[in-house]
């Protein structure tokens, strides 16, 4: 049987880094009562307000039940509102509220700060190369 060093495998290392980043981000957002999943949705709406839930699900790589649960939580926190789609009455669009937009403005610097801490002393060219490689690995698996 071939020896397999799990701790040196790409999947293990990616999972370890991803888990650490997620936990650190949760700590950064703790005072605002926002999860990383909610943050991702708020961030996409900050970039493009009025998205329908199915588009948010695709962008966030969440299934319909998960995205609906996240949206319900954000609605209960009054960070988003849902309105009927003007062209398709069966569909809705999701918008940030003023509170949601204000909160997003507080969260972005915390996320940027964490990423800066995580990539401290790593050349920006290497960071960009890593992003390209990781996206290629993802695309190879889809």
C-alpha positions, 0 to 999 in steps of 0.5 A: 500500500502506498503511503499517503501523508494526509497532512501534506495533501492539498485537500487537507491544507485547503480545508485547514486554511478555509476553516481557520479563515471562517472561524477568524471571520466569525470572531470578527463579526461576532459583535454584529451577530452575523455568520459568514454565510450571511456576510457572503449574501450581504456582500453580493447584494452590496455589489448588485442589489435586487438579485433573486434568490436563485441567483444568490444561491448560485453565486454563494454555492448554496442550495435553495433551502439554505439560501432561503434560511439565510434570507429569512434570518437576514429579513428577521434582522431587518438587513434585507427586504424582498419585493416582487420582481417587476417583470415576473410576479412569481419571483422576488428580488432581494434588496439591502435595507439602509441598516444592511448597507450600513452594516456591510460598511462596517463588515468590509473593513473587518474582512479586508483586515483579516485577509491582510493579516492572513496574507501578511508578508506574501507577495501580491503576485503570489497571492494572485497566482494562488487565486488563479490556481485555486479557481482552476482546481475548482473548475477542473472539478465542476 
